[in-house]
Amino acid sequence: MKALTRYCDNGEFGGYHYIDFPIPECGPEDIIIRLKAAAICGADMKHWYADLNGENKSETLNSIRGHEFSGVIVKVGKDVKNWHVGQRVVSDNSGHVDPNCLATMKGDFLLSSNKVNLGLDNNYKQFGGSGGFAKYAKIPGEILRIHPQAIWEIPEGIKYEEAAVLDPIANAYKAVAQQSHLLPGQDVVVFGTGPLGLFSVQIARIMGAVNIVMVGLDADVPVRFPIARELGATHCVNGSKEDVVKRCREICGENNLGLVVECSGATIAMKQAIEMLRPNGEVVRVGMGYKPLEFSINNISEWNKSIIGHQAYDTESWLNSIRLLKSGAIQVEPLITHRLGLSHWKEGFAAMADKTAIKCVFHYDEADKDTKEYGEPDFPDDYDFKD
């Protein structure tokens, strides 16, 4: 099979390479999935930017990429009891956790020490490089022993493409519904117009926020602002041209803005978020940036404001996100702007970079005529991809 892989040396960012790769072998407790949809995430973009010119010469295979993926089970190990061939499933991308870690015991598996994420972290030596940007992926039996909800069955009525982006849906659900203290009737400001921001808009709408303000930049105006409005944003503020703090305060008033969801990772966004909050307000920081803060944060002490760090999701996040998706309360289709064969991966990453894409979903499009494959059951597919 073909696979989009990452190479790097000594922990440095490395380049992506689209190469021939052996199909994963199924151990007695493992599950093999035939990938049906896999989406590009912001974390994938971070590593793509590291080698835009294709000049990375690293020789150490890090992983197969792609951690937002769904598919159908085509093989189960002889000791697997609770799963069977033909089930449609989605991975929460857990690959390895420390079973003795407190986070693991509490069900926060992606906060576990020594965690390894399928399709994201360096996992080649442990799992043969399992990830979603390929034809097959292996779900290790080790993780299923510790964390049975490392994969979820996709309910009838949810498409593979929709299920593949449950990762950012569950992230947004945890950030807004589980970590904040948002009450119906309050207002919310969301920084960042990517999938995390747009799903946060939807969760805020479901929870009864009155004004939901999306903050973006010039590049977001043509594509992302209209979709934000379609999904529930009542206002869009262009930070390239407007005074963001002033405009958000005008929209929300003095007493109503108790929550800012910061999904951009930009230092200026954090500064503006703290400034616009009312006393006792909260910032949930979802996005990640790599520049130090160069401003005072005394304001959070002066007015009892809180900054809440966010990472990933838990089992409750997934359970409720799947129910919301199945009910139609969460919409995915407006965010899927590009569908491409995996062999066109460069085109997909370029579209994400210039913001003409919000979510790009890959479907495996190689013939692999000379590769011995798993026998696949005769099951209906919800997206008949043609290159």
C-alpha positions in Angstrom: 0.0 0.0 0.0 1.0 3.7 -0.2 1.3 5.8 2.9 2.0 9.4 3.8 4.9 9.1 6.2 7.0 11.5 8.3 10.8 11.2 8.7 12.8 13.0 11.3 16.1 12.7 13.2 16.8 13.4 16.9 13.2 14.6 17.6 13.4 17.4 15.0 10.5 18.3 12.7 10.9 16.3 9.5 9.4 16.1 6.1 6.5 14.1 4.6 7.1 11.3 2.1 4.5 9.4 0.1 6.0 5.9 -0.1 5.3 2.2 -0.5 4.7 0.7 2.9 3.9 -2.9 4.1 0.3 -3.5 5.2 0.1 -3.9 9.0 0.1 -7.4 10.4 -2.7 -8.4 12.8 -1.7 -9.8 16.2 -3.9 -11.9 18.4 -5.5 -8.8 20.1 -5.2 -6.3 17.2 -7.8 -4.9 14.8 -7.1 -3.9 11.2 -9.2 -1.1 9.7 -9.6 -0.4 6.0 -9.5 3.4 5.9 -12.5 5.1 4.4 -11.8 8.8 5.3 -8.9 10.6 6.9 -8.8 14.4 7.5 -5.9 16.9 7.7 -5.5 18.4 11.2 -3.7 21.6 12.3 -1.0 19.4 13.9 -0.4 17.8 10.5 0.0 21.2 9.0 2.7 22.1 11.6 4.9 19.3 10.4 4.2 20.0 6.7 5.4 23.6 7.1 8.7 22.2 8.4 9.6 20.9 5.0 7.8 22.9 2.4 10.5 22.5 -0.2 10.9 18.8 0.2 14.5 19.1 1.2 14.4 17.1 4.4 17.0 14.4 4.2 16.2 12.6 7.4 16.4 8.8 7.1 14.6 7.8 10.3 11.0 6.8 9.8 8.8 8.4 12.4 5.3 7.4 11.6 2.5 7.1 9.1 0.5 10.4 9.5 -3.2 11.0 9.9 -4.9 10.8 13.3 -8.4 11.8 12.3 -9.7 8.7 10.5 -12.6 6.2 10.2 -13.1 3.0 8.3 -14.4 -0.6 8.4 -12.9 -3.5 10.3 -11.4 -6.1 7.9 -9.5 -8.3 10.3 -9.6 -9.0 14.0 -7.1 -11.1 16.0 -8.0 -14.5 17.3 -8.4 -13.2 20.9 -10.7 -10.2 20.0 -14.1 -10.7 21.5 -16.0 -7.4 21.2 -15.4 -6.4 17.6 -16.0 -8.2 14.3 -15.3 -7.8 10.6 -17.6 -5.4 8.8 -18.2 -2.9 11.7 -17.8 0.7 10.8 -15.5 2.4 13.3 -13.8 5.6 14.2 -10.5 5.9 16.2 -9.9 8.4 19.0 -6.2 8.0 17.9 -5.0 6.6 21.2 -2.2 4.1 20.6 -0.4 3.7 23.9 -0.9 5.0 27.5 0.6 4.4 30.9 -2.0 2.3 32.8 -0.7 3.4 36.1 -1.0 7.1 35.4 -3.8 9.1 37.2 -5.0 10.6 33.9 -5.4 7.1 32.5 -7.3 6.0 35.6 -9.7 8.9 35.2 -10.3 8.2 31.5 -8.3 11.2 30.2 -6.2 8.9 28.0 -4.7 11.6 25.8 -3.3 13.2 29.0 -1.6 10.0 30.0 2.1 10.1 30.6 4.1 8.4 27.8 1.1 8.5 25.6 1.5 7.7 21.9 -1.1 8.9 19.4 -1.8 6.9 16.2 -0.9 9.0 13.2 0.6 11.8 15.1 3.4 10.8 17.5 6.5 8.8 16.8 5.0 5.3 16.7 6.8 3.3 14.1 8.8 1.1 16.4 5.9 0.3 18.6 3.0 0.0 16.1 4.6 -0.3 12.7 3.7 3.3 11.9 -0.1 3.0 12.1 -2.0 6.1 10.9 -4.9 7.2 8.8 -3.1 8.4 5.6 -2.8 4.9 4.2 -5.0 2.1 3.1 -5.0 0.1 6.3 -4.4 1.0 10.0 -3.9 -1.2 13.0 -5.5 -0.5 16.3 -3.2 -2.2 18.8 -4.7 -4.7 21.2 -2.6 -3.2 24.0 -4.7 0.0 24.0 -8.0 -1.8 23.6 -7.2 -3.8 26.8 -6.7 -0.6 28.8 -9.1 1.7 26.9 -12.0 -0.1 25.2 -13.3 3.2 23.8 -10.2 3.7 21.7 -12.5 2.9 18.8 -16.2 3.6 18.6 -18.8 2.0 16.3 -20.2 4.6 13.8 -24.0 4.7 14.2 -26.2 4.3 11.2 -26.8 7.6 9.5 -23.3 9.0 10.2 -21.0 9.0 7.2 -17.4 8.0 7.3 -16.3 11.5 6.5 -18.4 12.9 9.4 -17.0 10.3 11.8 -13.4 11.0 10.8 -13.7 14.5 12.2 -15.1 13.5 15.6 -11.7 14.3 17.1 -12.1 18.1 16.7 -15.8 17.8 17.6 -15.0 16.1 20.8 -12.2 18.6 21.5 -14.7 21.5 21.1 -17.3 19.7 23.2 -14.8 19.3 26.1 -13.5 22.8 25.9 -16.9 24.5 25.9 -19.3 22.1 27.5 -17.1 20.4 30.1 -14.3 22.8 30.9 -16.1 26.2 30.9 -19.0 27.4 33.1 -21.0 28.7 30.2 -24.7 29.3 31.0 -27.6 29.7 28.6 -28.1 33.4 27.9 -24.5 34.4 28.1 -22.2 35.4 25.2 -19.2 33.7 23.8 -16.3 34.9 21.6 -14.3 32.3 19.6 -10.9 33.2 18.2 -9.8 31.1 15.3 -11.8 30.0 12.2 -10.5 26.5 11.8 -12.5 23.3 12.6 -11.9 23.7 16.4 -13.3 27.2 16.3 -16.2 26.3 14.1 -17.2 23.4 16.2 -16.9 25.5 19.3 -19.4 27.9 17.7 -21.8 25.0 17.2 -21.4 23.8 20.8 -21.9 27.3 22.1 -25.1 27.6 20.0 -26.4 24.3 21.4 -25.7 25.4 24.9 -27.8 28.5 24.5 -25.3 31.4 24.0 -27.0 34.5 22.7 -24.2 36.3 20.9 -21.5 34.1 19.4 -18.7 36.2 18.0 -16.2 34.6 15.6 -12.9 36.5 15.4 -10.6 35.9 12.3 -8.5 37.8 9.8 -8.6 39.0 6.3 -7.9 35.6 4.9 -11.0 34.2 6.7 -13.5 36.6 5.1 -14.2 34.9 1.8 -14.7 31.3 2.9 -14.7 30.8 6.7 -16.8 33.8 7.9 -19.9 32.8 5.8 -19.7 29.2 7.1 -19.3 30.5 10.6 -22.5 32.4 10.2 -24.2 29.4 8.7 -23.2 27.3 11.8 -24.4 29.7 14.4 -22.0 32.7 14.7 -24.1 35.9 15.2 -21.2 38.2 14.4 -17.8 37.9 12.6 -15.0 40.3 13.5 -12.0 40.9 11.2 -9.0 41.3 13.4 -7.0 42.6 10.5 -9.1 45.7 10.2 -11.2 46.1 13.4 -10.4 46.9 17.0 -11.2 43.4 18.3 -11.7 44.2 22.0 -13.8 47.3 21.3 -16.0 45.5 18.8 -16.6 42.4 21.0 -17.5 44.6 23.9 -19.9 46.6 21.7 -21.6 43.3 20.7 -21.7 41.6 24.0 -22.1 44.5 26.4 -20.4 45.0 29.8 -21.8 42.1 31.7 -22.5 39.2 29.3 -19.1 38.0 28.0 -18.1 35.3 30.5 -16.3 33.0 28.0 -13.7 33.3 25.3 -12.6 30.1 23.5 -9.1 30.8 22.1 -8.5 28.4 19.2 -5.9 30.3 17.2 -2.8 30.0 19.4 -1.8 33.6 18.6 -0.3 35.7 21.4 -2.3 38.8 20.5 -5.5 36.7 20.7 -4.7 35.7 24.3 -4.1 39.4 25.2 -7.3 40.5 23.6 -9.3 37.6 25.2 -8.2 38.6 28.7 -8.9 42.3 28.1 -12.4 41.8 26.8 -13.6 39.4 29.5 -16.0 40.6 32.2 -14.9 40.0 35.9 -15.0 36.3 36.8 -14.8 35.5 33.1 -12.9 32.5 31.6 -10.6 31.9 28.7 -10.3 28.3 27.5 -7.1 28.1 25.5 -7.5 25.4 22.9 -5.0 26.6 20.3 -1.3 26.3 20.7 1.4 28.9 19.9 5.1 28.9 20.4 5.9 32.6 21.1 6.2 33.8 24.7 3.6 36.1 26.2 5.0 39.7 26.1 2.3 41.4 28.1 1.2 41.5 31.8 -1.4 39.1 33.0 -2.1 41.0 36.2 -5.6 41.6 34.8 -6.6 38.0 35.6 -5.8 38.7 39.3 -7.3 42.2 39.4 -10.6 40.9 38.0 -10.6 37.2 39.1 -10.4 36.0 35.5 -9.3 32.4 34.7 -7.2 30.9 31.9 -8.1 27.2 31.5 -5.7 25.0 29.5 -7.4 22.5 27.1 -6.1 19.3 25.7 -8.0 16.6 23.9 -11.2 14.9 25.2 -12.4 12.0 27.4 -14.9 9.2 26.9 -17.9 11.4 27.9 -16.8 13.9 25.2 -16.9 11.2 22.5 -20.2 9.7 23.7 -22.1 13.0 23.7 -20.4 14.3 20.5 -21.5 11.2 18.6 -25.0 11.6 19.8 -25.1 15.3 18.8 -23.7 14.4 15.4 -26.3 11.7 14.9 -29.1 14.0 15.9 -28.1 16.6 13.4 -27.3 19.2 16.0 -23.6 19.2 14.9 -23.0 19.8 11.2 -19.9 18.6 9.5 -20.7 18.9 5.8 -20.2 22.7 5.5 -16.7 22.3 6.8 -15.6 19.7 4.3 -14.5 21.9 1.4 -12.1 19.5 -0.3 -12.2 15.8 -1.0 -9.1 14.3 -2.6 -7.4 11.1 -3.3 -4.5 10.5 -1.0 -2.1 10.6 -3.9 -3.0 14.3 -4.2 -1.9 15.0 -0.6 0.2 18.0 -1.6 -2.8 19.7 -3.1 -4.8 19.2 0.1 -2.1 20.6 2.4 -1.6 23.6 0.1 -5.4 24.3 0.2 -5.3 24.2 4.0 -2.3 26.5 4.1 -4.0 29.2 2.0 -7.3 28.8 3.8 -9.3 27.9 0.7 -9.9 24.7 2.6 -11.4 24.3 6.1 -11.4 20.6 6.2 -9.7 18.4 3.6 -10.6 14.7 3.6 -8.5 12.1 1.9 -9.7 8.8 0.4 -7.3 6.1 -0.6 -7.0 6.1 -4.4 -4.2 3.7 -5.2 -4.8 0.4 -7.1 -2.1 -1.5 -5.2 -2.4 -4.3 -7.7 0.8 -6.0 -6.6 0.0 -5.8 -2.9 -1.5 -8.8 -1.1 -4.4 -7.3 0.8 -6.9 -8.4 3.4 -10.1 -9.9 2.1 -12.7 -7.3 2.5 -16.4 -7.9 3.2 -19.1 -6.8 0.8 -20.4 -3.8 2.7 -22.0 -0.6 1.4 -19.8 2.5 1.2 -21.2 5.9 1.8 -18.8 7.7 -0.4 -17.8 6.2 -3.7 -14.6 8.1 -4.3 -13.4 8.4 -7.9 -10.1 10.0 -8.7 
